[in-house]
């Protein structure tokens, strides 16, 4: 089972650190911190915010960015 940490949640974006997949992190943030928009959170797929390895655990965890 994947582990998730909410690093940041704002009005328009959020960031999650996880050892799970991007889709698992998206499902988790939608369930635990729903956005106040009709479409809820979605993956922010801009190249400059693509999933990156976590500085503390680069071999097992990534940071994922979401937008609403």
C-alpha positions in Angstrom: 0.0 0.0 0.0 1.4 3.4 -1.0 2.2 6.1 1.5 1.3 9.7 0.9 2.4 13.1 2.4 0.7 16.3 1.6 3.5 18.8 1.1 1.4 21.8 -0.1 -2.2 22.6 -0.8 -3.2 26.0 -2.3 -6.1 27.5 -4.1 -4.9 26.4 -7.6 -2.2 23.7 -7.0 -1.0 21.1 -4.6 2.0 18.8 -4.1 2.2 15.3 -2.8 5.2 13.1 -1.8 4.6 9.4 -2.3 6.1 6.0 -3.0 3.0 5.3 -5.1 2.2 6.2 -8.7 1.0 9.5 -10.0 -2.5 8.0 -10.5 -2.5 6.7 -6.9 -1.4 10.1 -5.6 -4.2 11.8 -7.6 -6.8 9.4 -6.2 -5.5 10.0 -2.7 -5.6 13.8 -2.9 -9.0 13.9 -4.5 -10.3 11.8 -1.6 -8.5 13.5 1.3 -8.3 17.1 0.1 -10.9 17.7 -2.6 -10.5 20.9 -4.6 -13.4 23.3 -4.6 -13.9 23.0 -8.4 -16.2 20.9 -10.5 -13.2 19.0 -12.0 -11.4 18.5 -8.7 -7.6 18.0 -8.9 -5.8 16.8 -12.1 -2.2 16.1 -13.0 -0.1 19.1 -13.7 1.8 17.8 -16.7 3.9 20.8 -17.5 7.6 19.7 -18.0 8.9 22.1 -15.4 6.7 20.4 -12.7 7.0 16.8 -13.8 7.3 14.3 -11.0 10.7 14.5 -9.4 12.5 12.3 -6.9 12.1 13.3 -3.3 15.3 14.8 -1.9 15.0 12.7 1.3 14.2 9.4 -0.3 15.1 9.7 -4.0 15.0 5.9 -4.7 11.6 5.2 -3.4 9.5 8.5 -3.4 8.5 11.2 -5.9 6.9 14.6 -5.6 3.7 15.0 -7.7 2.1 18.3 -8.6 -1.7 18.7 -9.2 -3.8 21.6 -10.4 -7.4 22.5 -10.3 
